[in-house]
Each structure stands twice: as C-alpha cells, then as structure tokens.
Amino acid sequence: MYYPRKAELNDMEQHFCMKKSSDADVGELEWPSGQYCIFKSPEADCPNGFDNGWIFWDDNDWPNRNKVYGDVPDGVYDHNTQINYCCRTDGFASNEIELPKDSSFFLLRHTHQCQAVKGMLTMMQWFEWDCNDSIFIYNKQGGVVPDSEVGRNVRVQYCYYYTLR
C-alpha cells in the first residue's frame, strides 16, 4: 500500500502494491508466525496460518466520486467500501520474523505494536477515512482485522518497514 498521492477535502487517492500470486515458480513465500495483517488478494484465499477479516464503511454520500483502477485488495468498492484482510495471530510481535528486505513495504498492525522484522526499521502510521457522519452506525468489522478504530470514521494502523542505506 502506498499512501495517498492526492488528499484534499472530500477526496483522496490511494495506490496499492500486493503479492498476488502464490505460484511456486515465482518464489512462493511461506509467511512466518507473528502478529500482523496483509491485504487479501482478490485472486486467492488467505495464506496458510492467516484468518479472514473485513472492515466496511459507509462513504460520504456527497460528493462521492469513488473509482477503482488497477489492482486493489479483495473487497467491495461502490458507493461504500469494504476491504478484506488476512491476519496472522499465532506469534509475538516482539519476535523478529524474516521477510524479503530488498525494498520497503507495509504490513498492517494487528496489536499495539508493529511486528518486528529482521534487518528492518519500522515506523507506525495510520490512515483515516472520513465516513458518512449522519449514519455512521453502518461502519463495522468482522473476523480478524488489523488494529483499527471503527466508529464515526475508520482508522487503520500500518507499519512501514525500511532499511538504512
């Protein structure tokens, strides 16, 4: 996930980058135990060891210019939004896991702290969607989801991983 390229009153643009294939010939990754979430691919079930979850929010009705282009996480993108997640909860966030570190990346935080990743530095970040203020009771979540606040608005916690060059 990349943070918005454009963010202004009642409008934002978000770009995503996800591993979509689980084919062994493209270097299948066995995800390690830990406390973290990833976006669910629309092309596959959650990887082994992960549980499904989702967050739904009632987008502002006016102006509602929702559009979807390219590859996005599994979900529903119409006049409202639902994003589906895969979360791992079988380890400790403080125990380092090994993931590829040739470029920076995001994981979604599952607990109060970012999952430790060997050889990477991390920075906690969050993103908040402004929802329909008149009927925010429709904002909801189900299953196992990232650390988030779902109420009048929806705020999801991210962890940005990077190396010092």
C-alpha positions as CSV (number, residue, x, y, z in Angstrom):
1,M,0.0,0.0,0.0
2,Y,1.2,3.4,-0.8
3,Y,-0.1,6.5,1.0
4,P,-2.3,8.9,-1.0
5,R,-0.9,10.7,-3.9
6,K,-3.7,13.1,-3.6
7,A,-5.6,14.1,-0.5
8,E,-7.8,17.1,-0.2
9,L,-11.2,17.9,1.3
10,N,-13.6,15.0,0.5
11,D,-11.2,13.4,-1.9
12,M,-8.2,11.1,-1.7
13,E,-6.3,8.7,-3.9
14,Q,-4.6,5.6,-2.7
15,H,-2.3,3.2,-4.5
16,F,-1.7,-0.5,-3.6
17,C,1.1,-2.9,-4.2
18,M,0.4,-6.6,-3.3
19,K,1.9,-10.0,-3.9
20,K,-0.9,-11.5,-5.9
21,S,0.4,-14.9,-6.9
22,S,1.1,-17.9,-4.8
23,D,2.6,-20.0,-7.6
24,A,5.8,-21.8,-6.6
25,D,7.5,-20.8,-9.8
26,V,7.5,-17.2,-8.8
27,G,9.2,-17.8,-5.4
28,E,6.4,-18.8,-3.1
29,L,6.8,-17.2,0.3
30,E,5.9,-19.1,3.5
31,W,4.6,-16.4,5.7
32,P,6.1,-16.7,9.3
33,S,4.2,-16.8,12.5
34,G,3.6,-13.4,14.1
35,Q,1.1,-10.6,14.8
36,Y,0.4,-8.8,11.6
37,C,-2.1,-8.4,8.7
38,I,-1.9,-8.1,4.9
39,F,-4.5,-7.2,2.3
40,K,-6.4,-10.2,1.0
41,S,-5.8,-10.8,-2.7
42,P,-8.9,-11.0,-4.9
43,E,-7.3,-13.9,-6.7
44,A,-6.7,-16.3,-3.7
45,D,-7.7,-17.3,-0.2
46,C,-5.7,-16.1,2.7
47,P,-2.3,-17.9,3.0
48,N,-2.0,-20.8,5.4
49,G,-2.0,-19.6,9.0
50,F,-4.0,-16.5,8.4
51,D,-7.6,-15.7,9.4
52,N,-10.0,-13.7,7.3
53,G,-11.5,-10.3,8.3
54,W,-13.1,-7.2,6.8
55,I,-13.8,-3.6,7.5
56,F,-16.8,-1.9,5.9
57,W,-17.5,1.8,5.9
58,D,-20.3,4.0,4.7
59,D,-18.6,6.6,2.5
60,N,-19.8,10.1,2.4
61,D,-22.8,10.4,0.0
62,W,-21.8,13.8,-1.3
63,P,-19.5,14.2,-3.0
64,N,-19.0,10.5,-3.7
65,R,-16.6,10.1,-6.5
66,N,-15.5,6.5,-5.7
67,K,-13.5,5.0,-8.6
68,V,-11.3,1.9,-8.8
69,Y,-8.4,1.4,-11.2
70,G,-5.9,-1.4,-11.4
71,D,-5.2,-4.0,-8.8
72,V,-6.8,-3.4,-5.4
73,P,-7.3,-5.7,-2.3
74,D,-10.2,-8.0,-2.3
75,G,-13.4,-6.1,-1.2
76,V,-16.3,-4.1,-2.4
77,Y,-15.8,-0.7,-4.0
78,D,-19.0,1.0,-4.9
79,H,-20.8,4.0,-3.1
80,N,-19.4,2.4,0.1
81,T,-16.2,0.5,0.8
82,Q,-15.3,-2.9,2.2
83,I,-11.7,-4.1,2.3
84,N,-10.8,-7.7,3.2
85,Y,-7.8,-8.7,5.2
86,C,-5.7,-11.7,6.1
87,C,-4.3,-11.6,9.7
88,R,-1.8,-13.8,11.5
89,T,-2.1,-14.1,15.2
90,D,0.0,-17.1,16.2
91,G,3.2,-15.4,17.4
92,F,4.5,-12.4,19.3
93,A,5.0,-9.0,17.6
94,S,8.3,-8.6,19.5
95,N,9.8,-11.8,18.0
96,E,11.6,-11.0,14.8
97,I,10.4,-12.6,11.6
98,E,12.3,-12.9,8.3
99,L,10.8,-11.3,5.2
100,P,12.4,-10.1,2.0
101,K,14.1,-6.8,2.6
102,D,15.2,-5.7,-0.9
103,S,12.7,-2.8,-0.8
104,S,10.5,-1.0,1.8
105,F,7.0,-2.3,2.4
106,F,3.9,-2.0,4.7
107,L,2.3,-4.5,7.0
108,L,-0.9,-3.8,8.8
109,R,-0.5,-3.7,12.6
110,H,-2.6,-6.3,14.5
111,T,-1.7,-5.5,18.1
112,H,-0.5,-2.3,19.8
113,Q,3.0,-2.7,18.3
114,C,4.5,-3.4,14.8
115,Q,5.7,-6.9,14.1
116,A,9.5,-7.0,14.4
117,V,11.2,-7.8,11.1
118,K,14.8,-8.9,11.0
119,G,17.1,-6.2,9.4
120,M,14.3,-3.7,9.0
121,L,13.4,-0.4,10.8
122,T,9.8,0.4,11.3
123,M,7.6,3.4,11.6
124,M,4.0,3.3,12.9
125,Q,1.5,5.2,10.7
126,W,-2.3,5.3,10.4
127,F,-4.8,6.2,7.8
128,E,-8.3,7.5,8.5
129,W,-11.3,7.6,6.2
130,D,-14.0,10.2,6.7
131,C,-17.3,8.4,6.7
132,N,-20.9,9.4,6.3
133,D,-21.4,11.3,9.5
134,S,-25.2,11.0,9.6
135,I,-25.4,7.2,9.7
136,F,-22.0,6.0,10.9
137,I,-23.7,3.1,12.6
138,Y,-23.2,1.2,9.4
139,N,-19.4,1.2,9.8
140,K,-18.5,-2.3,11.0
141,Q,-15.9,-5.0,11.0
142,G,-15.9,-8.8,11.2
143,G,-13.5,-11.6,11.6
144,V,-9.8,-10.9,12.5
145,V,-8.8,-7.4,11.4
146,P,-5.9,-5.0,11.7
147,D,-5.6,-2.8,14.7
148,S,-8.3,-0.2,13.9
149,E,-11.0,2.1,15.2
150,V,-14.3,1.7,13.6
151,G,-16.9,4.3,14.7
152,R,-17.8,7.7,13.2
153,N,-14.7,7.3,10.9
154,V,-12.4,4.4,10.2
155,R,-8.8,4.5,11.2
156,V,-6.4,1.6,10.4
157,Q,-2.9,1.2,11.8
158,Y,0.0,0.5,9.4
159,C,3.7,-0.3,9.9
160,Y,6.1,1.0,7.4
161,Y,9.4,-1.1,7.1
162,Y,12.6,0.3,5.6
163,T,16.4,-0.2,5.7
164,L,19.0,2.5,6.2
165,R,21.2,2.6,3.0
